[in-house]
Amino acid sequence: METQSWAEQECAYADLGDQRRKKRLIQLAKQRGSQPNASISQSCEDSASTKAAYRFYENSAISSQAILSSHIKAW
C-alpha cells in the first residue's frame, strides 16, 4: 500500500486540465512547504526549477480557484 504525501493529499482534487500540471503543483507544494518562509528561488533546487515554478504560476490555464478547491475538498 502506497502512502500519499501531504502535498499529494492536498492537491488530489486539483483539476488543472493536465496531469502534468497537477504533478508540478505537488512538486511545488513540497518545495514551498519544506521552506515556507523562503522565496521561490530559495525553495527551488536550481535555476531551471525556479524558472519552471514562475512559468507554472504565470500560466493562465491554471486558476487559483482550482488549487483552492482541491484544498477545500481535501479537508
C-alpha positions as CSV (number, residue, x, y, z in Angstrom):
1,M,0.0,0.0,0.0
2,E,1.4,3.4,-1.0
3,T,1.1,6.3,1.3
4,Q,0.4,9.7,-0.1
5,S,2.4,12.7,1.0
6,W,0.6,15.7,2.5
7,A,1.1,17.6,-0.8
8,E,-0.5,14.7,-2.8
9,Q,-3.5,14.7,-0.5
10,E,-3.9,18.5,-0.7
11,C,-3.6,18.5,-4.5
12,A,-5.5,15.3,-5.2
13,Y,-8.7,17.1,-6.4
14,A,-6.9,19.9,-8.4
15,D,-8.4,20.0,-11.9
16,L,-5.7,21.8,-13.9
17,G,-6.6,20.4,-17.3
18,D,-3.5,18.2,-17.5
19,Q,-2.0,15.6,-15.1
20,R,1.5,17.1,-15.7
21,R,0.3,20.4,-14.2
22,K,-1.0,18.5,-11.1
23,K,2.3,16.7,-10.8
24,R,4.1,20.1,-11.0
25,L,1.7,21.5,-8.4
26,I,2.5,18.7,-6.0
27,Q,6.2,19.2,-6.5
28,L,5.9,22.9,-5.9
29,A,3.8,22.4,-2.8
30,K,6.5,20.1,-1.4
31,Q,9.3,22.5,-2.2
32,R,7.5,25.5,-0.8
33,G,6.2,23.5,2.2
34,S,9.7,22.5,3.1
35,Q,10.8,26.1,3.3
36,P,7.7,28.2,3.8
37,N,9.5,31.4,4.6
38,A,11.9,31.2,1.7
39,S,11.5,32.9,-1.6
40,I,10.6,30.8,-4.7
41,S,14.2,30.9,-5.9
42,Q,15.4,29.8,-2.5
43,S,13.0,26.9,-2.2
44,C,13.7,25.6,-5.7
45,E,16.6,23.3,-6.3
46,D,18.2,25.2,-9.2
47,S,17.6,28.0,-11.7
48,A,15.7,25.6,-14.0
49,S,13.3,24.7,-11.2
50,T,12.9,28.3,-10.3
51,K,12.1,29.2,-13.9
52,A,9.6,26.3,-14.1
53,A,7.9,27.5,-10.9
54,Y,7.4,31.0,-12.3
55,R,6.1,29.6,-15.6
56,F,3.6,27.5,-13.6
57,Y,2.4,30.4,-11.5
58,E,2.0,32.7,-14.6
59,N,0.2,30.1,-16.7
60,S,-3.3,31.5,-17.4
61,A,-4.7,28.0,-17.8
62,I,-4.1,27.4,-14.1
63,S,-6.6,29.1,-11.8
64,S,-6.0,29.7,-8.1
65,Q,-9.6,28.7,-7.6
66,A,-8.9,25.2,-8.9
67,I,-6.0,24.9,-6.5
68,L,-8.1,26.3,-3.6
69,S,-11.0,24.0,-4.4
70,S,-8.7,21.0,-4.1
71,H,-7.5,22.1,-0.7
72,I,-11.1,22.6,0.5
73,K,-12.1,19.1,-0.8
74,A,-9.1,17.5,0.9
75,W,-10.5,18.6,4.2
